[in-house]
Amino acid sequence: MIEIAGFKCVGRLPMKAELVPLVTSGKKTQTRRFCPKGIDPGGEVPTLVRSSFQQATLNLPWIWTPPFGPGDYIYMQEPIESAKTTIGRFIARYVSDSQPVWSVVDNLPIPWRWKPDKLPAMNMGSRFARTILQIKAVRFEVLGNMTGADAIVEGVCRHPGPPQEYRIGGISAQSPLDAFAAYWNTLANTEAERWEAMQDQLVRVIEFKVVATAATPWDLAKGATV
């Protein structure tokens, strides 16, 4: 557990740069993530995962507990990158809006100290956090049961025509679900992770709301806004 801007955060949620403004504006209030390995999608939606040790010895179930649940506070992780200042120094900034990261300690730009020029969201530390989320629900769901209404709360937005279309992450389609499916495929690392191959697979559905967000960690600490 870590305290950020007065919120006791028990976890974190990585988010792609193009999805960050959808989250902070309240257009995205739901996300789907892969299930932990070991969960079998067959039959009823399972809540137990068996470890190899338990299966081989005691054959007892190991209860898999999500890292956070309803009511918990977590911080959103987002990609950060290196930016060169006018005086030749390299500082950290957010990829989503190119905002420099102002330290919560001294309100100064945080120097860039990493070898790569960009860090993915999952590698963003808590001191870079500028958005706090509260979990509303966590559940298992078969990906193929997703609806167009689900796609909308996942951040798919309608753009008036002609022709009328739905968009997310630079992807456009004629229906919310088609747009989300096409965007999902841009994130797939293997053929097995593509939308078409995942239709019978379980995913974790995480529902959340923004309780505090600001331009920088310094601003969040001094006066968070929603």
mmCIF file of the C-alpha atoms, coordinates in Angstrom:
data_MODEL
# 
_entry.id   MODEL 
# 
loop_
_atom_site.group_PDB 
_atom_site.id 
_atom_site.type_symbol 
_atom_site.label_atom_id 
_atom_site.label_alt_id 
_atom_site.label_comp_id 
_atom_site.label_asym_id 
_atom_site.label_entity_id 
_atom_site.label_seq_id 
_atom_site.pdbx_PDB_ins_code 
_atom_site.Cartn_x 
_atom_site.Cartn_y 
_atom_site.Cartn_z 
_atom_site.occupancy 
_atom_site.B_iso_or_equiv 
_atom_site.pdbx_formal_charge 
_atom_site.auth_seq_id 
_atom_site.auth_comp_id 
_atom_site.auth_asym_id 
_atom_site.auth_atom_id 
_atom_site.pdbx_PDB_model_num 
ATOM 1   C CA . MET A 1 1   ? 0.000   0.000   0.000   1.00 0.00 ? 1   MET A CA 1 
ATOM 2   C CA . ILE A 1 2   ? 1.218   3.484   -0.872  1.00 0.00 ? 2   ILE A CA 1 
ATOM 3   C CA . GLU A 1 3   ? -0.315  6.854   -0.054  1.00 0.00 ? 3   GLU A CA 1 
ATOM 4   C CA . ILE A 1 4   ? -0.668  9.297   -2.930  1.00 0.00 ? 4   ILE A CA 1 
ATOM 5   C CA . ALA A 1 5   ? -2.324  12.696  -2.444  1.00 0.00 ? 5   ALA A CA 1 
ATOM 6   C CA . GLY A 1 6   ? -4.075  11.390  0.658   1.00 0.00 ? 6   GLY A CA 1 
ATOM 7   C CA . PHE A 1 7   ? -5.378  8.220   -1.017  1.00 0.00 ? 7   PHE A CA 1 
ATOM 8   C CA . LYS A 1 8   ? -4.146  4.854   0.262   1.00 0.00 ? 8   LYS A CA 1 
ATOM 9   C CA . CYS A 1 9   ? -3.565  2.984   -2.992  1.00 0.00 ? 9   CYS A CA 1 
ATOM 10  C CA . VAL A 1 10  ? -3.403  -0.803  -2.893  1.00 0.00 ? 10  VAL A CA 1 
ATOM 11  C CA . GLY A 1 11  ? -2.557  -1.315  -6.548  1.00 0.00 ? 11  GLY A CA 1 
ATOM 12  C CA . ARG A 1 12  ? -2.016  0.167   -9.981  1.00 0.00 ? 12  ARG A CA 1 
ATOM 13  C CA . LEU A 1 13  ? -3.573  -0.043  -13.431 1.00 0.00 ? 13  LEU A CA 1 
ATOM 14  C CA . PRO A 1 14  ? -1.421  0.435   -16.566 1.00 0.00 ? 14  PRO A CA 1 
ATOM 15  C CA . MET A 1 15  ? -3.086  2.343   -19.396 1.00 0.00 ? 15  MET A CA 1 
ATOM 16  C CA . LYS A 1 16  ? -2.015  3.030   -22.988 1.00 0.00 ? 16  LYS A CA 1 
ATOM 17  C CA . ALA A 1 17  ? -1.202  6.666   -23.784 1.00 0.00 ? 17  ALA A CA 1 
ATOM 18  C CA . GLU A 1 18  ? -4.128  7.041   -26.192 1.00 0.00 ? 18  GLU A CA 1 
ATOM 19  C CA . LEU A 1 19  ? -6.539  5.834   -23.488 1.00 0.00 ? 19  LEU A CA 1 
ATOM 20  C CA . VAL A 1 20  ? -5.356  8.197   -20.747 1.00 0.00 ? 20  VAL A CA 1 
ATOM 21  C CA . PRO A 1 21  ? -7.520  11.178  -21.815 1.00 0.00 ? 21  PRO A CA 1 
ATOM 22  C CA . LEU A 1 22  ? -10.522 8.853   -22.152 1.00 0.00 ? 22  LEU A CA 1 
ATOM 23  C CA . VAL A 1 23  ? -10.045 7.763   -18.541 1.00 0.00 ? 23  VAL A CA 1 
ATOM 24  C CA . THR A 1 24  ? -9.492  11.238  -17.088 1.00 0.00 ? 24  THR A CA 1 
ATOM 25  C CA . SER A 1 25  ? -12.497 12.636  -18.962 1.00 0.00 ? 25  SER A CA 1 
ATOM 26  C CA . GLY A 1 26  ? -14.744 9.842   -17.683 1.00 0.00 ? 26  GLY A CA 1 
ATOM 27  C CA . LYS A 1 27  ? -15.408 8.355   -21.123 1.00 0.00 ? 27  LYS A CA 1 
ATOM 28  C CA . LYS A 1 28  ? -13.597 5.123   -20.222 1.00 0.00 ? 28  LYS A CA 1 
ATOM 29  C CA . THR A 1 29  ? -14.783 3.526   -16.984 1.00 0.00 ? 29  THR A CA 1 
ATOM 30  C CA . GLN A 1 30  ? -14.092 -0.124  -17.736 1.00 0.00 ? 30  GLN A CA 1 
ATOM 31  C CA . THR A 1 31  ? -11.159 -2.213  -18.918 1.00 0.00 ? 31  THR A CA 1 
ATOM 32  C CA . ARG A 1 32  ? -10.651 -5.860  -19.859 1.00 0.00 ? 32  ARG A CA 1 
ATOM 33  C CA . ARG A 1 33  ? -7.463  -7.686  -18.980 1.00 0.00 ? 33  ARG A CA 1 
ATOM 34  C CA . PHE A 1 34  ? -6.140  -11.216 -19.446 1.00 0.00 ? 34  PHE A CA 1 
ATOM 35  C CA . CYS A 1 35  ? -6.862  -13.687 -16.648 1.00 0.00 ? 35  CYS A CA 1 
ATOM 36  C CA . PRO A 1 36  ? -4.032  -15.167 -14.579 1.00 0.00 ? 36  PRO A CA 1 
ATOM 37  C CA . LYS A 1 37  ? -2.632  -18.383 -16.006 1.00 0.00 ? 37  LYS A CA 1 
ATOM 38  C CA . GLY A 1 38  ? -4.335  -21.469 -14.679 1.00 0.00 ? 38  GLY A CA 1 
ATOM 39  C CA . ILE A 1 39  ? -7.937  -20.336 -14.893 1.00 0.00 ? 39  ILE A CA 1 
ATOM 40  C CA . ASP A 1 40  ? -9.979  -22.703 -17.047 1.00 0.00 ? 40  ASP A CA 1 
ATOM 41  C CA . PRO A 1 41  ? -12.809 -21.018 -19.005 1.00 0.00 ? 41  PRO A CA 1 
ATOM 42  C CA . GLY A 1 42  ? -14.765 -24.263 -19.297 1.00 0.00 ? 42  GLY A CA 1 
ATOM 43  C CA . GLY A 1 43  ? -18.021 -24.717 -17.392 1.00 0.00 ? 43  GLY A CA 1 
ATOM 44  C CA . GLU A 1 44  ? -19.006 -22.154 -14.784 1.00 0.00 ? 44  GLU A CA 1 
ATOM 45  C CA . VAL A 1 45  ? -16.857 -19.059 -14.352 1.00 0.00 ? 45  VAL A CA 1 
ATOM 46  C CA . PRO A 1 46  ? -14.210 -20.268 -11.898 1.00 0.00 ? 46  PRO A CA 1 
ATOM 47  C CA . THR A 1 47  ? -12.866 -18.453 -8.867  1.00 0.00 ? 47  THR A CA 1 
ATOM 48  C CA . LEU A 1 48  ? -10.163 -20.952 -7.966  1.00 0.00 ? 48  LEU A CA 1 
ATOM 49  C CA . VAL A 1 49  ? -6.718  -21.558 -9.381  1.00 0.00 ? 49  VAL A CA 1 
ATOM 50  C CA . ARG A 1 50  ? -4.734  -24.670 -8.518  1.00 0.00 ? 50  ARG A CA 1 
ATOM 51  C CA . SER A 1 51  ? -0.968  -24.428 -8.091  1.00 0.00 ? 51  SER A CA 1 
ATOM 52  C CA . SER A 1 52  ? 1.167   -27.212 -9.565  1.00 0.00 ? 52  SER A CA 1 
ATOM 53  C CA . PHE A 1 53  ? 2.462   -28.050 -6.085  1.00 0.00 ? 53  PHE A CA 1 
ATOM 54  C CA . GLN A 1 54  ? -1.013  -28.443 -4.634  1.00 0.00 ? 54  GLN A CA 1 
ATOM 55  C CA . GLN A 1 55  ? -2.188  -30.473 -7.593  1.00 0.00 ? 55  GLN A CA 1 
ATOM 56  C CA . ALA A 1 56  ? 0.772   -32.801 -7.264  1.00 0.00 ? 56  ALA A CA 1 
ATOM 57  C CA . THR A 1 57  ? 0.538   -33.246 -3.493  1.00 0.00 ? 57  THR A CA 1 
ATOM 58  C CA . LEU A 1 58  ? -2.551  -32.238 -1.533  1.00 0.00 ? 58  LEU A CA 1 
ATOM 59  C CA . ASN A 1 59  ? -4.775  -31.590 -4.554  1.00 0.00 ? 59  ASN A CA 1 
ATOM 60  C CA . LEU A 1 60  ? -6.281  -28.625 -2.719  1.00 0.00 ? 60  LEU A CA 1 
ATOM 61  C CA . PRO A 1 61  ? -7.578  -25.465 -4.386  1.00 0.00 ? 61  PRO A CA 1 
ATOM 62  C CA . TRP A 1 62  ? -5.592  -22.293 -4.223  1.00 0.00 ? 62  TRP A CA 1 
ATOM 63  C CA . ILE A 1 63  ? -7.886  -19.264 -4.094  1.00 0.00 ? 63  ILE A CA 1 
ATOM 64  C CA . TRP A 1 64  ? -6.775  -16.598 -6.547  1.00 0.00 ? 64  TRP A CA 1 
ATOM 65  C CA . THR A 1 65  ? -7.461  -13.164 -5.105  1.00 0.00 ? 65  THR A CA 1 
ATOM 66  C CA . PRO A 1 66  ? -7.435  -10.106 -7.375  1.00 0.00 ? 66  PRO A CA 1 
ATOM 67  C CA . PRO A 1 67  ? -4.902  -7.475  -6.289  1.00 0.00 ? 67  PRO A CA 1 
ATOM 68  C CA . PHE A 1 68  ? -7.738  -5.031  -5.598  1.00 0.00 ? 68  PHE A CA 1 
ATOM 69  C CA . GLY A 1 69  ? -11.500 -5.041  -5.184  1.00 0.00 ? 69  GLY A CA 1 
ATOM 70  C CA . PRO A 1 70  ? -14.561 -2.773  -4.918  1.00 0.00 ? 70  PRO A CA 1 
ATOM 71  C CA . GLY A 1 71  ? -13.891 0.360   -2.926  1.00 0.00 ? 71  GLY A CA 1 
ATOM 72  C CA . ASP A 1 72  ? -10.101 0.143   -3.210  1.00 0.00 ? 72  ASP A CA 1 
ATOM 73  C CA . TYR A 1 73  ? -8.024  3.050   -4.484  1.00 0.00 ? 73  TYR A CA 1 
ATOM 74  C CA . ILE A 1 74  ? -5.374  2.470   -7.148  1.00 0.00 ? 74  ILE A CA 1 
ATOM 75  C CA . TYR A 1 75  ? -3.217  4.768   -9.253  1.00 0.00 ? 75  TYR A CA 1 
ATOM 76  C CA . MET A 1 76  ? -3.161  4.808   -13.016 1.00 0.00 ? 76  MET A CA 1 
ATOM 77  C CA . GLN A 1 77  ? 0.134   4.089   -14.749 1.00 0.00 ? 77  GLN A CA 1 
ATOM 78  C CA . GLU A 1 78  ? 0.850   5.702   -18.101 1.00 0.00 ? 78  GLU A CA 1 
ATOM 79  C CA . PRO A 1 79  ? 3.800   5.742   -20.530 1.00 0.00 ? 79  PRO A CA 1 
ATOM 80  C CA . ILE A 1 80  ? 6.534   8.317   -19.954 1.00 0.00 ? 80  ILE A CA 1 
ATOM 81  C CA . GLU A 1 81  ? 9.332   9.438   -22.230 1.00 0.00 ? 81  GLU A CA 1 
ATOM 82  C CA . SER A 1 82  ? 12.474  11.545  -22.370 1.00 0.00 ? 82  SER A CA 1 
ATOM 83  C CA . ALA A 1 83  ? 12.248  15.181  -23.469 1.00 0.00 ? 83  ALA A CA 1 
ATOM 84  C CA . LYS A 1 84  ? 15.094  17.633  -24.129 1.00 0.00 ? 84  LYS A CA 1 
ATOM 85  C CA . THR A 1 85  ? 14.763  21.091  -22.584 1.00 0.00 ? 85  THR A CA 1 
ATOM 86  C CA . THR A 1 86  ? 15.911  24.372  -24.113 1.00 0.00 ? 86  THR A CA 1 
ATOM 87  C CA . ILE A 1 87  ? 19.065  24.222  -21.997 1.00 0.00 ? 87  ILE A CA 1 
ATOM 88  C CA . GLY A 1 88  ? 19.953  20.728  -23.171 1.00 0.00 ? 88  GLY A CA 1 
ATOM 89  C CA . ARG A 1 89  ? 18.797  18.717  -20.161 1.00 0.00 ? 89  ARG A CA 1 
ATOM 90  C CA . PHE A 1 90  ? 16.609  15.627  -20.445 1.00 0.00 ? 90  PHE A CA 1 
ATOM 91  C CA . ILE A 1 91  ? 13.511  15.415  -18.293 1.00 0.00 ? 91  ILE A CA 1 
ATOM 92  C CA . ALA A 1 92  ? 10.576  13.028  -17.975 1.00 0.00 ? 92  ALA A CA 1 
ATOM 93  C CA . ARG A 1 93  ? 7.222   13.784  -19.563 1.00 0.00 ? 93  ARG A CA 1 
ATOM 94  C CA . TYR A 1 94  ? 3.947   11.949  -20.154 1.00 0.00 ? 94  TYR A CA 1 
ATOM 95  C CA . VAL A 1 95  ? 3.446   10.506  -23.620 1.00 0.00 ? 95  VAL A CA 1 
ATOM 96  C CA . SER A 1 96  ? -0.295  11.193  -23.675 1.00 0.00 ? 96  SER A CA 1 
ATOM 97  C CA . ASP A 1 97  ? -0.074  15.002  -23.518 1.00 0.00 ? 97  ASP A CA 1 
ATOM 98  C CA . SER A 1 98  ? 3.679   15.833  -23.476 1.00 0.00 ? 98  SER A CA 1 
ATOM 99  C CA . GLN A 1 99  ? 3.278   17.353  -20.000 1.00 0.00 ? 99  GLN A CA 1 
ATOM 100 C CA . PRO A 1 100 ? 6.595   17.417  -18.072 1.00 0.00 ? 100 PRO A CA 1 
ATOM 101 C CA . VAL A 1 101 ? 6.504   15.530  -14.784 1.00 0.00 ? 101 VAL A CA 1 
ATOM 102 C CA . TRP A 1 102 ? 6.792   17.980  -11.897 1.00 0.00 ? 102 TRP A CA 1 
ATOM 103 C CA . SER A 1 103 ? 8.085   16.329  -8.727  1.00 0.00 ? 103 SER A CA 1 
ATOM 104 C CA . VAL A 1 104 ? 5.719   16.120  -5.776  1.00 0.00 ? 104 VAL A CA 1 
ATOM 105 C CA . VAL A 1 105 ? 8.698   16.903  -3.530  1.00 0.00 ? 105 VAL A CA 1 
ATOM 106 C CA . ASP A 1 106 ? 10.065  20.170  -4.927  1.00 0.00 ? 106 ASP A CA 1 
ATOM 107 C CA . ASN A 1 107 ? 7.862   21.066  -7.937  1.00 0.00 ? 107 ASN A CA 1 
ATOM 108 C CA . LEU A 1 108 ? 10.816  20.679  -10.306 1.00 0.00 ? 108 LEU A CA 1 
ATOM 109 C CA . PRO A 1 109 ? 10.950  18.580  -13.500 1.00 0.00 ? 109 PRO A CA 1 
ATOM 110 C CA . ILE A 1 110 ? 12.092  15.024  -12.811 1.00 0.00 ? 110 ILE A CA 1 
ATOM 111 C CA . PRO A 1 111 ? 15.358  14.284  -14.668 1.00 0.00 ? 111 PRO A CA 1 
ATOM 112 C CA . TRP A 1 112 ? 15.391  11.407  -17.146 1.00 0.00 ? 112 TRP A CA 1 
ATOM 113 C CA . ARG A 1 113 ? 17.626  8.685   -15.701 1.00 0.00 ? 113 ARG A CA 1 
ATOM 114 C CA . TRP A 1 114 ? 16.756  5.618   -17.760 1.00 0.00 ? 114 TRP A CA 1 
ATOM 115 C CA . LYS A 1 115 ? 18.572  4.136   -20.769 1.00 0.00 ? 115 LYS A CA 1 
ATOM 116 C CA . PRO A 1 116 ? 15.574  3.764   -23.115 1.00 0.00 ? 116 PRO A CA 1 
ATOM 117 C CA . ASP A 1 117 ? 13.942  6.943   -24.409 1.00 0.00 ? 117 ASP A CA 1 
ATOM 118 C CA . LYS A 1 118 ? 10.497  5.703   -23.402 1.00 0.00 ? 118 LYS A CA 1 
ATOM 119 C CA . LEU A 1 119 ? 9.058   3.553   -20.606 1.00 0.00 ? 119 LEU A CA 1 
ATOM 120 C CA . PRO A 1 120 ? 5.782   1.614   -20.981 1.00 0.00 ? 120 PRO A CA 1 
ATOM 121 C CA . ALA A 1 121 ? 2.974   2.262   -18.525 1.00 0.00 ? 121 ALA A CA 1 
ATOM 122 C CA . MET A 1 122 ? 3.693   -0.872  -16.505 1.00 0.00 ? 122 MET A CA 1 
ATOM 123 C CA . ASN A 1 123 ? 7.152   0.527   -15.623 1.00 0.00 ? 123 ASN A CA 1 
ATOM 124 C CA . MET A 1 124 ? 5.878   3.900   -14.382 1.00 0.00 ? 124 MET A CA 1 
ATOM 125 C CA . GLY A 1 125 ? 6.644   4.390   -10.689 1.00 0.00 ? 125 GLY A CA 1 
ATOM 126 C CA . SER A 1 126 ? 4.192   5.733   -8.139  1.00 0.00 ? 126 SER A CA 1 
ATOM 127 C CA . ARG A 1 127 ? 5.972   9.090   -7.908  1.00 0.00 ? 127 ARG A CA 1 
ATOM 128 C CA . PHE A 1 128 ? 4.785   9.807   -11.460 1.00 0.00 ? 128 PHE A CA 1 
ATOM 129 C CA . ALA A 1 129 ? 1.130   9.126   -10.598 1.00 0.00 ? 129 ALA A CA 1 
ATOM 130 C CA . ARG A 1 130 ? -1.306  11.923  -11.402 1.00 0.00 ? 130 ARG A CA 1 
ATOM 131 C CA . THR A 1 131 ? -4.625  10.056  -11.545 1.00 0.00 ? 131 THR A CA 1 
ATOM 132 C CA . ILE A 1 132 ? -6.287  8.092   -8.737  1.00 0.00 ? 132 ILE A CA 1 
ATOM 133 C CA . LEU A 1 133 ? -9.020  5.566   -9.481  1.00 0.00 ? 133 LEU A CA 1 
ATOM 134 C CA . GLN A 1 134 ? -11.517 3.829   -7.231  1.00 0.00 ? 134 GLN A CA 1 
ATOM 135 C CA . ILE A 1 135 ? -12.545 0.286   -8.110  1.00 0.00 ? 135 ILE A CA 1 
ATOM 136 C CA . LYS A 1 136 ? -16.273 -0.275  -8.522  1.00 0.00 ? 136 LYS A CA 1 
ATOM 137 C CA . ALA A 1 137 ? -16.244 -3.966  -9.502  1.00 0.00 ? 137 ALA A CA 1 
ATOM 138 C CA . VAL A 1 138 ? -13.968 -6.790  -10.645 1.00 0.00 ? 138 VAL A CA 1 
ATOM 139 C CA . ARG A 1 139 ? -15.433 -9.849  -12.345 1.00 0.00 ? 139 ARG A CA 1 
ATOM 140 C CA . PHE A 1 140 ? -14.713 -12.621 -14.825 1.00 0.00 ? 140 PHE A CA 1 
ATOM 141 C CA . GLU A 1 141 ? -16.402 -12.597 -18.215 1.00 0.00 ? 141 GLU A CA 1 
ATOM 142 C CA . VAL A 1 142 ? -16.087 -14.480 -21.491 1.00 0.00 ? 142 VAL A CA 1 
ATOM 143 C CA . LEU A 1 143 ? -14.725 -11.984 -24.015 1.00 0.00 ? 143 LEU A CA 1 
ATOM 144 C CA . GLY A 1 144 ? -17.211 -13.111 -26.669 1.00 0.00 ? 144 GLY A CA 1 
ATOM 145 C CA . ASN A 1 145 ? -20.100 -11.956 -24.451 1.00 0.00 ? 145 ASN A CA 1 
ATOM 146 C CA . MET A 1 146 ? -19.032 -8.337  -24.750 1.00 0.00 ? 146 MET A CA 1 
ATOM 147 C CA . THR A 1 147 ? -21.693 -5.963  -26.131 1.00 0.00 ? 147 THR A CA 1 
ATOM 148 C CA . GLY A 1 148 ? -21.699 -2.650  -27.947 1.00 0.00 ? 148 GLY A CA 1 
ATOM 149 C CA . ALA A 1 149 ? -22.689 -0.939  -24.698 1.00 0.00 ? 149 ALA A CA 1 
ATOM 150 C CA . ASP A 1 150 ? -19.612 -2.463  -23.055 1.00 0.00 ? 150 ASP A CA 1 
ATOM 151 C CA . ALA A 1 151 ? -17.466 -1.080  -25.882 1.00 0.00 ? 151 ALA A CA 1 
ATOM 152 C CA . ILE A 1 152 ? -18.790 2.415   -25.192 1.00 0.00 ? 152 ILE A CA 1 
ATOM 153 C CA . VAL A 1 153 ? -17.779 2.336   -21.510 1.00 0.00 ? 153 VAL A CA 1 
ATOM 154 C CA . GLU A 1 154 ? -14.429 0.890   -22.658 1.00 0.00 ? 154 GLU A CA 1 
ATOM 155 C CA . GLY A 1 155 ? -13.849 4.258   -24.315 1.00 0.00 ? 155 GLY A CA 1 
ATOM 156 C CA . VAL A 1 156 ? -15.204 3.822   -27.856 1.00 0.00 ? 156 VAL A CA 1 
ATOM 157 C CA . CYS A 1 157 ? -16.633 7.182   -28.946 1.00 0.00 ? 157 CYS A CA 1 
ATOM 158 C CA . ARG A 1 158 ? -19.166 7.983   -31.649 1.00 0.00 ? 158 ARG A CA 1 
ATOM 159 C CA . HIS A 1 159 ? -18.135 10.515  -34.272 1.00 0.00 ? 159 HIS A CA 1 
ATOM 160 C CA . PRO A 1 160 ? -20.894 12.109  -36.367 1.00 0.00 ? 160 PRO A CA 1 
ATOM 161 C CA . GLY A 1 161 ? -20.786 11.539  -40.112 1.00 0.00 ? 161 GLY A CA 1 
ATOM 162 C CA . PRO A 1 162 ? -21.189 11.337  -42.811 1.00 0.00 ? 162 PRO A CA 1 
ATOM 163 C CA . PRO A 1 163 ? -20.435 8.554   -42.469 1.00 0.00 ? 163 PRO A CA 1 
ATOM 164 C CA . GLN A 1 164 ? -21.159 7.976   -38.797 1.00 0.00 ? 164 GLN A CA 1 
ATOM 165 C CA . GLU A 1 165 ? -18.428 5.898   -37.203 1.00 0.00 ? 165 GLU A CA 1 
ATOM 166 C CA . TYR A 1 166 ? -17.013 4.812   -33.881 1.00 0.00 ? 166 TYR A CA 1 
ATOM 167 C CA . ARG A 1 167 ? -13.414 5.352   -32.843 1.00 0.00 ? 167 ARG A CA 1 
ATOM 168 C CA . ILE A 1 168 ? -10.877 4.339   -30.225 1.00 0.00 ? 168 ILE A CA 1 
ATOM 169 C CA . GLY A 1 169 ? -7.099  4.637   -30.287 1.00 0.00 ? 169 GLY A CA 1 
ATOM 170 C CA . GLY A 1 170 ? -7.061  5.857   -33.876 1.00 0.00 ? 170 GLY A CA 1 
ATOM 171 C CA . ILE A 1 171 ? -9.189  2.918   -35.048 1.00 0.00 ? 171 ILE A CA 1 
ATOM 172 C CA . SER A 1 172 ? -12.532 3.522   -36.810 1.00 0.00 ? 172 SER A CA 1 
ATOM 173 C CA . ALA A 1 173 ? -15.446 1.142   -37.512 1.00 0.00 ? 173 ALA A CA 1 
ATOM 174 C CA . GLN A 1 174 ? -19.170 1.188   -38.192 1.00 0.00 ? 174 GLN A CA 1 
ATOM 175 C CA . SER A 1 175 ? -20.124 -0.215  -34.767 1.00 0.00 ? 175 SER A CA 1 
ATOM 176 C CA . PRO A 1 176 ? -18.737 0.203   -31.241 1.00 0.00 ? 176 PRO A CA 1 
ATOM 177 C CA . LEU A 1 177 ? -17.906 -3.493  -30.907 1.00 0.00 ? 177 LEU A CA 1 
ATOM 178 C CA . ASP A 1 178 ? -16.133 -3.641  -34.278 1.00 0.00 ? 178 ASP A CA 1 
ATOM 179 C CA . ALA A 1 179 ? -14.045 -0.619  -33.316 1.00 0.00 ? 179 ALA A CA 1 
ATOM 180 C CA . PHE A 1 180 ? -13.074 -2.170  -29.996 1.00 0.00 ? 180 PHE A CA 1 
ATOM 181 C CA . ALA A 1 181 ? -12.271 -5.524  -31.635 1.00 0.00 ? 181 ALA A CA 1 
ATOM 182 C CA . ALA A 1 182 ? -10.016 -3.844  -34.183 1.00 0.00 ? 182 ALA A CA 1 
ATOM 183 C CA . TYR A 1 183 ? -8.262  -1.875  -31.424 1.00 0.00 ? 183 TYR A CA 1 
ATOM 184 C CA . TRP A 1 184 ? -7.849  -5.043  -29.344 1.00 0.00 ? 184 TRP A CA 1 
ATOM 185 C CA . ASN A 1 185 ? -6.011  -6.648  -32.260 1.00 0.00 ? 185 ASN A CA 1 
ATOM 186 C CA . THR A 1 186 ? -3.513  -3.764  -32.371 1.00 0.00 ? 186 THR A CA 1 
ATOM 187 C CA . LEU A 1 187 ? -2.512  -4.729  -28.823 1.00 0.00 ? 187 LEU A CA 1 
ATOM 188 C CA . ALA A 1 188 ? -2.224  -8.486  -29.438 1.00 0.00 ? 188 ALA A CA 1 
ATOM 189 C CA . ASN A 1 189 ? 1.310   -9.850  -29.250 1.00 0.00 ? 189 ASN A CA 1 
ATOM 190 C CA . THR A 1 190 ? 0.445   -13.277 -30.656 1.00 0.00 ? 190 THR A CA 1 
ATOM 191 C CA . GLU A 1 191 ? -2.224  -14.828 -32.856 1.00 0.00 ? 191 GLU A CA 1 
ATOM 192 C CA . ALA A 1 192 ? -3.677  -16.478 -29.752 1.00 0.00 ? 192 ALA A CA 1 
ATOM 193 C CA . GLU A 1 193 ? -4.313  -13.044 -28.245 1.00 0.00 ? 193 GLU A CA 1 
ATOM 194 C CA . ARG A 1 194 ? -6.254  -11.698 -31.216 1.00 0.00 ? 194 ARG A CA 1 
ATOM 195 C CA . TRP A 1 195 ? -9.942  -10.909 -30.832 1.00 0.00 ? 195 TRP A CA 1 
ATOM 196 C CA . GLU A 1 196 ? -11.071 -13.774 -33.050 1.00 0.00 ? 196 GLU A CA 1 
ATOM 197 C CA . ALA A 1 197 ? -9.039  -16.326 -31.081 1.00 0.00 ? 197 ALA A CA 1 
ATOM 198 C CA . MET A 1 198 ? -10.134 -15.016 -27.669 1.00 0.00 ? 198 MET A CA 1 
ATOM 199 C CA . GLN A 1 199 ? -13.893 -15.326 -28.066 1.00 0.00 ? 199 GLN A CA 1 
ATOM 200 C CA . ASP A 1 200 ? -14.218 -18.268 -25.666 1.00 0.00 ? 200 ASP A CA 1 
ATOM 201 C CA . GLN A 1 201 ? -11.593 -17.014 -23.227 1.00 0.00 ? 201 GLN A CA 1 
ATOM 202 C CA . LEU A 1 202 ? -12.161 -15.436 -19.846 1.00 0.00 ? 202 LEU A CA 1 
ATOM 203 C CA . VAL A 1 203 ? -11.004 -11.924 -19.148 1.00 0.00 ? 203 VAL A CA 1 
ATOM 204 C CA . ARG A 1 204 ? -11.086 -9.794  -16.025 1.00 0.00 ? 204 ARG A CA 1 
ATOM 205 C CA . VAL A 1 205 ? -13.495 -6.889  -16.299 1.00 0.00 ? 205 VAL A CA 1 
ATOM 206 C CA . ILE A 1 206 ? -12.425 -3.991  -14.075 1.00 0.00 ? 206 ILE A CA 1 
ATOM 207 C CA . GLU A 1 207 ? -14.896 -1.147  -13.502 1.00 0.00 ? 207 GLU A CA 1 
ATOM 208 C CA . PHE A 1 208 ? -13.583 2.079   -12.007 1.00 0.00 ? 208 PHE A CA 1 
ATOM 209 C CA . LYS A 1 209 ? -14.131 5.792   -11.586 1.00 0.00 ? 209 LYS A CA 1 
ATOM 210 C CA . VAL A 1 210 ? -11.733 8.713   -11.383 1.00 0.00 ? 210 VAL A CA 1 
ATOM 211 C CA . VAL A 1 211 ? -11.639 10.254  -7.909  1.00 0.00 ? 211 VAL A CA 1 
ATOM 212 C CA . ALA A 1 212 ? -8.713  12.625  -8.445  1.00 0.00 ? 212 ALA A CA 1 
ATOM 213 C CA . THR A 1 213 ? -6.634  13.746  -11.408 1.00 0.00 ? 213 THR A CA 1 
ATOM 214 C CA . ALA A 1 214 ? -4.292  16.625  -12.204 1.00 0.00 ? 214 ALA A CA 1 
ATOM 215 C CA . ALA A 1 215 ? -1.695  17.723  -14.750 1.00 0.00 ? 215 ALA A CA 1 
ATOM 216 C CA . THR A 1 216 ? 1.269   16.661  -12.586 1.00 0.00 ? 216 THR A CA 1 
ATOM 217 C CA . PRO A 1 217 ? 1.973   14.803  -9.318  1.00 0.00 ? 217 PRO A CA 1 
ATOM 218 C CA . TRP A 1 218 ? 2.703   18.172  -7.690  1.00 0.00 ? 218 TRP A CA 1 
ATOM 219 C CA . ASP A 1 219 ? -0.702  19.505  -8.675  1.00 0.00 ? 219 ASP A CA 1 
ATOM 220 C CA . LEU A 1 220 ? -2.362  16.288  -7.513  1.00 0.00 ? 220 LEU A CA 1 
ATOM 221 C CA . ALA A 1 221 ? -0.779  16.592  -4.073  1.00 0.00 ? 221 ALA A CA 1 
ATOM 222 C CA . LYS A 1 222 ? -1.642  20.269  -3.697  1.00 0.00 ? 222 LYS A CA 1 
ATOM 223 C CA . GLY A 1 223 ? -5.213  20.141  -4.873  1.00 0.00 ? 223 GLY A CA 1 
ATOM 224 C CA . ALA A 1 224 ? -6.565  17.180  -6.780  1.00 0.00 ? 224 ALA A CA 1 
ATOM 225 C CA . THR A 1 225 ? -9.446  17.724  -9.160  1.00 0.00 ? 225 THR A CA 1 
ATOM 226 C CA . VAL A 1 226 ? -11.921 15.327  -10.749 1.00 0.00 ? 226 VAL A CA 1 
# 
